[in-house]
Amino acid sequence: MIKNLRTKRDNQQWMLDLALKTRGRVQNFERDYLEVPEGKTAHNYQMLPKVWKEAGEFHEELGKKAQKEGFNHTATEHYDHAVESYRMAQHPIFYDDNPVKIYLSDKLKEMVDRRSEVASYPIERVEVPFDDGKTISCLLHLLPDRRNAPCIIYVPGMDQTKESFPHVRHNVAAERGFHVLTMDGPGQGNSNIQKIRAVGDNYERAGAAVIDYLLEREEVDSSKIGIYGISMGSYWSLRLASYDHRAAAVASAVACFNPNNTIFTESSPRFKQVFMYMAGMDDEDEFDKMAKQMTVKGYMDKIQCPTLLVTGEFDPLCPLEDAIEVFNDLTCKKEMWVFENQFHPLVNLKNLGGLDNHQYILDWFFRFFNDGKVNDSRVSYVKENGVGPFDKSSEWNPTVGVGQKYF
């Protein structure tokens, strides 16, 4: 009996296994850094959860020993690594009710709670009521003094969960005076365990429920709630901002906000494999019909708050001409940053002296929350070894129009 493939492109799995073995990467092959634990090799995708599990166990044990000795800062670092390792271990398992996935997800929760015991600031688990008695699971990272302050809602990407940001050992949002709430939206993390699917307007409704919750928290300045979406979260964040107008500003980065869904047609088959699980679908034709509706076209003129778009010049998941099309569709105050010679995601950037995009995007929020400044309709071309996105010398008139091919 010949096994039926879940998607037509599953017959390319051997190529993904080869890329993982030879490049140490599972996706976004333009990047050179490894997506396996340091010192580990995964020879195929089936092996990937195991090597990440082993890395999680190593840092878990070191974290426990440091915590027992009272070395909380060291324990925090190890638990940060354990959180990321168990998160990465559970993610490549694309099946409901899989016992290994459930075990690894439980270990992830355990490491989050152990990290909260030793962290230098309060971290709370938040369960926001959602459909049919379910909940949207969140982590609320509060400033040490719990003062009334701006709050950033972090919308993770397809391959992320609420544990992805920020690192507790270096909370770049807290350094700028922000609380952060990160969410497992529909299709992500604990929402998948609960079978809350990434379909229709579920993410928008979940995000609105999270805003409802934050407005009740005395620590949160209700006039300064920002939405920050990364990768597929860039799509969800824009859709959320078009649906709910209570956010003060939105930053949509590491572009997946493209109007033409190249992520499911031209990019690695892994993206469709993952998202069909997130959507709770096994029928590829049914999924394709749903995916055609995953667009920001027709929604951008509904966003009212200042909006920042951030993309790599050659991001294959959102060609630059598509990003420019989305920028043009926005009718609110808007900015766009294009990072020269960059792809997907935007980390360890030569354009920013080795920093990630997080720090500069949070600076954009900081400036807006403090003086209301937005460089309206400005596009910044952030050169390698240049002066960053804020200097006037980076201003750029894109050389490509809507529907035209960039290079």
N, C-alpha and C positions, 0 to 999 in steps of 0.2 A: 504494500500500500504506500503510495506517495503522499507525503504530508502536504496538506493545503497551507499555503502561505497566508499570513495575516494581511500583508500588503504586497502589491506587485513587486516593490523594490526590496522586499526581504531577501530576494535571491542575490543581493549585493552584500549580504552579511560578511562573506569571506573578505571583502575589501575593507570593511570596517575593522575586522579582526586583524588584518594585516597592518592597517594604519596604527592600531593600538600597540601591536607588537613592535613595529619598527620606529614609530614616532612617539609613543607614550602618550598619545592624545586620542580622545574619544569623539571629538567634534572640533569645529572652528580650526581647521587644519592649517590656516595661515599663521597661527601662533606657534612659537617654538618651545615655550615652557611646558613641562610635563603636567599631565592630568592623572598621574598615578603617584602614590606616596614615594617620598625620597628613598632611593635604594631598592625599590620594588619594581618588578616587571609583571605586567598582565599580558599573557600570550593571546587571550581572546576575551570577548565581552563576558562570557560566563565566569571567568576568573576574577573579573573586576571587583565584585562585592567582597570576595574573600580577602584580597590584598588590602582593601580599605578597612575591612573589619580588623585585620591584624594590626594595622596602624592605629586604629581606635583603641584596641586593647592595650597597646604599648603606652600610649599617652594617658589612658585611664589609670593604669597602674602607677605611673610616675606622678600623676596628679594626686592620687590618693595618698601616696607616701609624703609628698610635699605638704598636703593639707594636714596630715597627722602630725608633722613636725611644726606646724604653725606658720609655714612659709606660703602665705595666701597669694602673694603676687605670682610666685612660681606655679602654684597650683592653678591659678587662673589661666596662665599661658598653656599649661598642659591640657586643661579641660577645653580651652578654645580649640586646640588641635583635635582633641577627642571628639568634640561636637562636629567639627567639619569632617572628620574621618567617618564617623557613623552615618552622617548625613549623606556623604558620597557613597557609602556602602549600600544603603537601602535604595538609593535612587534608580540604579539600572535594572531593578526588578519590576517589570511592567505588568504585574498581574494582581488582581484583587485577592485578598485573603491569603496571600502567600505566607506561610509560617516563618520563613527566613526574613522576609521583608518586615513582618510584624515584630519579630525579635529585634532586628536592627533598629527599627523605629522606637521601640521601647528603650533600647540602650541610648539612643539619641536623647530621649526625654530625660533619662537618668543623668546623663552628662550635663544637660542644661541645668537641671536642678542642683547638681553638685557645684557647678560653676557659680550659680547664684549664691550659694552659701559662702563663697570666698571672694566674690566680686567686691570692688571698691565703691559700688553704688547699687541702689536697689533695682532689681529686675523682677517684674511680676508676670505670672501667667494670667492671661485674660482670655475668657471664653465668651465671645459675643453671640447672643442668640441668633439663630438663622432658621431656615426652613425645617418644619416638621420635627422640632425639638432638637435639632442638631446645632452645632456651634462653629463659628469661625475662630480657630485657635490663633492667639497672638502672643507676642512677647513685648512687654512695655519696659523699655530702658529709661529709667528716670534719673534726672540730675541728683547728685548726692544730697542736696538740701531740699529737694522736692519743691523748689520754688515755682511760681507761676511763670511759664516760659513757652516759647514756640514749640510745636511738636511736628515732627516729620513722620508721615505714614510711608513706610518703605514697602513697595510693591515688588516682590521678587520675580525673577525670570522663570522660564519653563524648567530649567535645571537647577533651580534654587528652592529654598524653603524659608520660613521665618527665621531660621537660625543662621542664615547666610550673612547678615549684616545687622549691627556692626560687630567687629571684634571687641570683646570686652576688655582685652588687654590694651587696646588702643581705640577708644571710642571717639572717632573723629567728629561725630555729631555733638557729643557732650562737651568736647573742647570748645565748640562754638556756641554753647549755651542752649542746646536743643534736647528735648526729650525725643525718643524715637519709639514708634510702635511698628513692629513688623508683623505681617499677617500671612497665614496660610490661606490664601484665597482658594476658590473652587479649583479643584484639580491639583492642588499643591499639598505636600506634607500630610498633616493630620486630616485635612479635608478629604484627601484621597482615601485614607483609612475609613472615614465616615461615608464615603461614596458621594461626596458633594462634588459635582462634575463641572468642568470648565466648558459650559455650553450656554448659548443664548446670552442673556444679560445677567447671568449669575454673578459674575465678578463685579459688575457695577453695583448690584444690589448688596453684595457682601461689603464692598467698600463703603457704601452709604451707611450700613449698619455700624461699621467701625467708627465712622465720623460721629454718628449718634452717641456712641459710647464715650468718645473722647470729649465731647461737649459737656459731659457730666462730671468730668474729672477736674478737681480744683487746681491741679498742677498745670493744666493745659490752658494756654492763652487761646481762647476760642477764635480770636481774630487773626491768629497766626498759625494756622494748620497748613502744612505743605504736603504735597504728594510727590513722591520720588519713585519712579519706576525704572527698572533695569531690564534690558533685553525684551522678552515677551511681556515683562512688566511695563515696558515703554508703551506697548499697545494698550494694555489694561489701564494704565494710569491716564492715558488720553481719553479713553472711553469713559472712565470714572468721572473725570473732570467735565466731560460733556453731559453727564447724567446728573451729577450732584454739584451744585455751585457754591458750596460752603467753604471750599478750600481757598486759601489766599493766593496760592501760587502752585504751579506744577512743573516739575522737571522730568523730562522723558528722554532717557539716555540708552546708549548701546542699541541702536535702532532695530526694532521689529515692528515699527508702526507703518510699514510700507503698505500701500494700497493693493498690491498685486500678489501677495502670498508666495513669494519666491521660496520661503522657508520650507514649504511642503512639496515643492515641485522641482527645484533646481539644486537645493542643498542636500546635505547628508540625509540618507533614509532614516537615521536615528531620530530626527526631529518629529517625523510623522509617527514613528513607533511610540515615542514617549507621549505625544499629544493625544493619540487615539486612546491610550490608557487614561490620561487625564480627563478625557471627555466621556469615558465609559463606553466606548464603541469598539466593536469587532468587525463591523461591516465597512470596508474601505469606501465603497460608493456612497454610503450614508454619511461617512465622515467628510468626504470631498464636498458634498452638498452643504454641510454645515460650515466647512472651512471657507467657502466662498463668501459667507456672511461675516467672516472675521476681518473686517476692514475698518479703517477710520474715515473712509470716504463718506461724506454726508453728515459727519459728526463734528468736524473741526470748527465750524462756525457757531457751534453751541457752547464752546468753551469761553468763559468770561474772564477768567483770572489770567495774570501774566504767565507765559509759558516759555520754557526753555527746551529746545530740542538739541540733542548732542549725538553725533554720529562719527564713525570712522570714514575716511575718504573712500575706502574701497571695501566697505562692509558688504559681504555677499548676501546677507539676510535682508538687506534693504539698500538697493543701489542708490547712489547719490541723487539721481534724477527723481527717484520716488520720494526721498526725504525732502527734496526741494518742493515737490508737489504738495506734500503735507504742510510744509511751512507756509506756502502760498495760500493754502486753504484756511489757515488760522486768521481770524478777524480780531482777536484780542491783542494786547501788547505781547510781543514775541521776540525771542532771540534764537539764533541757531549757531552752534559751534561745530565746525568740521575739522577733525584731527588729521593732518597730513599723513598719508601713507599708513593709516591705521585701519583696523579691521573690526573684529567682534571677538571678545569683549574689549573694554578700554582700561587695561591695567598695565602697570609698569611702563608708563609711556615716556618715550624720549621727549615728546612734546611738552611734558610737565616735569622734566628732571627726574624721571623714574617714579613719580607718584601715580596713583590711580585717578580716575575721573572723579571719585567721591569727594575728595578734598575741595576741588574747585567748584563743583556743583553746590556743595554745602556753603561755600563762600558766596555763591550767587544768592542762595536763600538768605544768608546772613545779611548781605547788603540790602536786599529787598525788605526784609523784616525790620531793619533798623532805619533805613532812610527812604524806602519806597522806590529806589532807583531801578529802572529797567531800560536797557538800550533798545528802544522799540524799533523793530524791523531791521535789526542789525545782524548780519552774518559775519562770523569770525572764522578765519582760516588759520588754525593753530599749527604753525610750522614745527617741524622737528628742530630742536635746539633753538626755538624762537623765544618769544616773550610772553606766551600764554594768551588766553582768550580775552583778557580785559583791556589790553593795550589797544589804542586806536590804530596802531600800525597793522593790526591783524584784520582789520575790516576788509571785506571781500565781496565782490560782485560775482556770484557763481557764473561759471563759463558754460553752463548747460541749462537748458530750459526743460519744462515739463514735456515728457514724451520723447526727449532726445537722449541718446546714449552718451554717457560720460566716459570718454576714452573708449 
